Every structure is written in structure tokens, then in C-alpha cells.
Amino acid sequence: MKSITINGSKRESVGKKATKALRNAGQVPCVLYGGDQPLHFAADEIAFKDLVYTPDVHTVVIELKDGEKFDAVLQDIQFHPVTDAILHIDFYQIFEDKEISMEIPVHTTGIARGVKNGGVLRFNLRRMRVKGLPGNLPDFIEADITPLKIGNKLYVTALKSDDYKIMHPDNTVVCQVRTSRNVVALDEDEEEEGEETAADEVPATETNE
């Protein structure tokens, strides 16, 4: 997983006045959790641009002026309700031998068969929460939607990996191809109905073959 470096400095005071002064100076107050004790620091707001305003996920290297470095992930962020300016960010320290939980974006490959026949691809889950060692977590999870026909669903079980554990129930739908007004005639083999899946079975990729 890609990493972004945030240069900051420790906060000597964490009171309301000090926090307001930091924000007025264009800095964001932050807290790093997960270590022996919370670490309060601040960094320029512009330093978070590539971390916050992106659909991708990254790990973070927090580098302080005194030379200390910490590997972390973004845990929580607060925005101003009117201006959308970043008010506060919480980070969580990570260690290579300790599993963490993160939301990873889902990227699709291919063109669904049902879409070619006029159906519409609908996303139910654009990010998946997974758990694993930091070094095993991917930048994104790839989902091949090519076999999906109209009415088919792609379940999280189709995206299992030995590198991480999926933190969603097996019957969670990632995406599905739904009918639309533009549906064209189906292929002969697509018109044939296969055996119905038993109610107590949850397929990885639901097909009618």
C-alpha cells in the first residue's frame, strides 16, 4: 500500500485557545493513538490534500521536527460544517506485526455481460472493510464483473484473499446488474434458466449457467 509522509510538530498545549490559534495559522490539530499514550501534534492543512481528498487509501508516515517517525492510518476526520475546512484528524499507529482494519476501495475490471445487453451495473459496496497485516493490505480490491448477467449479483465471498479477512457477512452484495428500459434480446444461453440456488446457500457470484 502506498504511503504519504506528513511533516508536523508536537503540540505543547491542547487547550481551546491553542487549538484555535493553530487553525488560524492554517494548521490542523491531530492526535495519534495506538502507542503508549496519545501523541498530540499539528501539521499544515495543505499536507493532508493527497490523503483526504482522494478515493484511494494510504498509510501515513508522521514525521515530527524532533526526528521521531510513526507509521499510522487515518482513523477519523472532522470537517467544518460550512466551509469544509479540516478541523481535526485522529490517526492510529500501526505495527508491521499487528493486524489493522481498513476500508479498501473496490475497482471493477471487464464489462458485465448484462450491461452489454442493456442492463445497468449498480454498486452496493464501493469500499470493503478488511483486516490484515499492514504489509498485506492492497491499494484496492479488484473485482471481475465480466460474467455477470442481468439479475446476477457479486458477493463479497467472490473477493476472498489469503492476505486479509473480509469483515462483511458472506451475503453482502458488492454490485449487481439490474434490468433497465434499454434491455435488448438476451443470448440463447442467457435465456436458459439454471437451477435455482438453495435459500441457505450464498454464492460468490450468482449466475444462471
N, C-alpha and C positions, 0 to 999 in steps of 0.2 A: 504494500500500500504506500502511496506517495506521502511525503511528509512536508510540512510547511514550518518554517522557523519564525517564531515570534520573539522579537527582542523587547525586553521590558526591564523594569526596575522594581525592587521591593518597595512596598508602601510602609512608611513609618507610622502613619496614622490612618485609622479606618473609620473615623467619625464622619458624620454627615457633612460638616464643613469641608473636611479634607477631600471627601468624595466629590462634592460639588465643584471644588477648585480644580480637581483633575479633569472633570468633564468640560469645564470652561476652557481648559487648556488643550482640548482636543484629545484627551486620553480616556481610556476605558478601564475602570477598576475591575480587577479579576481576582478569583480565588482558585487555587489549585488544591484539590482534595486527593486523598488516597495515600498520602505519606504518613509520617509520624504525627504531623499536625498540619492544619490548613496553612497554606502559604498565600499571603496577600501580595499582589503585585499590580502594576499598571503598564499599559502599552499604548502607543499611538493608535487611534481608531483606524487609520488607513492600513495598518499592519494586518487587520483582520479581513480585508477585502476578498482575498483569494480563498479564505477559509469559510466565510459566512455566505457570501453572495455567489454560490455555485451549487449545482445539483450533485457534484461529486463529494466524496468523503475523503478526509485526510487524517493522518495522525499529526501531532504537533510537537515540535521541539521548542520548549520555552527556555530561552537563553537570557539570563539576567546579567546586569552590568558587573556584578561581582564575580562572574565566571561560572556560576552554577548553571547546570543544564538539567532539564527534566523532560522525559517523554510523556506525552499526555494525549487525551482525546477530549474534544468538546463535549461537555455534559449538558449545559443549559445556557440559554442566552435570553436576555431581556431587552426589548426594544421600546423606545418612546412611543406612546400610543398615537401621537400626532405626526411627529417628524420622522419616525422610524430610525432614529439615531440609536446606536448601541449604547445601552445604559450599563450593562453588567454581563460578565461572562464567567461561568464556572467550568473548570477543567477537572479531569480526573487523571491522576498519574497512572501510567501503565508500566508493567514489567514484562520482559520477554517470556518469563516462565509462569505468568499468571494470566488466565483467560479473562477476556473482557467481552462485553456485549455491545454491539453497534448495529445501527441501521445502514444497510448497504443497498445502493440503487440497483434496480433490475434493468438490464439492457436486453432488448429482443434482437434476434437475428432471423433472417428469412422473411418471406411474405406468407402469411397464413393462407391455406388453400381456400378457406371460406371467404376470406377477403377478396380473393380473385373472382369468386362467384357472386360478389356483391354484398357480402356481409360486412359487419363493422367490428373492429377489434376494440374491446373495452377493457381498460385496466382496473382491476380491483385493488392491486397492491403494487405500487411503484417502488417501494423500499421494503426490504425484508430485514427483520431483526435476527441477527445470528450471534453465536457465541463461540469464541475460539481464542487461540493464542494470537497475539498481535501480528506476528510474522506470517501467520497463515490466512489472515483475512484479506480478501481481494478488493480491488478498487471498485468492482461491480460484479454482479452475478449475471451470467449470460443465460438467456432462455431462448431455445429454438422453437419458434411458433409455426414453422412450415407445415407440420402435419394437421394443424387444427382446421376442422371443417366447421360449417355453420352449426351452432349449438354445442360445440366442444368447449371444454374448459381446461386450463392448465393449472394443476395444483402444485403447492409448494413441494410436495414429495418428489416431483419430477426434477427438482433442482438440488437434491441432496448432494453433499460432498463429504469426503473423509476429512477435509481440512477444518470444518466448522459444523456446529449444530444449529439447525433451524429452530427458532423459538416461537413458531406458529403451529397451531393444530394442523394435523395432516389434511383436513378437509378445507383448508384455507385456499381460496382461488386467487391466483396471480392475475390471470387475464382470461378472457373468453371471447369467442366470435359469435356475435348476435346477428339476427336477421335484420334486414332493412328494406326499404321500398325499392331498392335497386337490385334485388336478388335476381340472378339470371338462372337459366336452367342448370341443374346440377349434373355432374358426370354420372355415368351409369352406375359405377361402383359406389358413388356417394349416395345414390338413391336407395341402395340396398341397406336395409336396416339390420344391424347385427343384434346379437343377443343383448338384452338389457343387463346393465351392471347390477348386481345384487345390492340391496339397500344398505347392507352392512359393509360393503367394500368401497374403498375410496381410491380410485385410480389416480395414477400420477398424471397422465394425460388422457383425458376422456375422448375416445374416438368411437366411430361406428363401424369399424372394419371387422 
